[in-house]
């Protein structure tokens, strides 16, 4: 194996400046293809790789983006992360994914990531304290994604609002003659789930209605299936609103396969998240969905905006939409 060389030695071998060596390893730098290829060829011959940590010390930018999520096992988060990671990588930004589920000391988890001098942090998780995240990543530019109203926090905020879409679903359900509604929650401590339930409660109140029953799942298919069997046997519920799509699919299967009910004739089922699987022909779930591509576009826009200038925090409101299926 050839002895590794330094960037100065590589510059001498290639007959160029150290700055040209740096530009050769940056895809968006202005340098001729001939010069870049010659430098990369010599670098490969001598087993040279640029030191990203050293470059970050010189430029004061690491190119790292911390993504704080609940879990990568959660289908909507996994789908969003897949797209976001691809978008970041095309911009030569490297994500550090922090999964909060199952990790007790979430502040310590964030402190570990902040030690790598991340340039940006995007907080998707509602398991962490937003104040802690902003304080821990104080040298980065935080972007908070939440349904929770955030006032007075020095961070850009993408606010997810589903109130209009929820009213559309409830208006149709009531117009179809439905009167007995139940809500299947996920994690009790989830602010997102509480906000989603409140949207539906407000829409029902406008019709003089309220939830007549409530069950508690854990966002899994099994919990949706099991809770639906109990819920639909002991009550006259004709509409089940679920905290996410995965539980809604479990409710639909329990209603049809165990209880012999017709969906939506006997019981309507509504999910939330708009995961790809919910749109399969065999499921065809009615769900409250976020435009995933538009959402990630906004995240990337805020990151790029923060790279180019020193802006004030920005608040972006994204509305959820109804993706109608055959279950409601």
Order of alpha helices (4+ residues) and beta strands (2+ residues): alpha-alpha-alpha-alpha-beta-alpha-beta-alpha-beta-alpha-beta-beta-alpha-beta-alpha-beta-alpha-beta-alpha-beta-beta-alpha-beta-beta
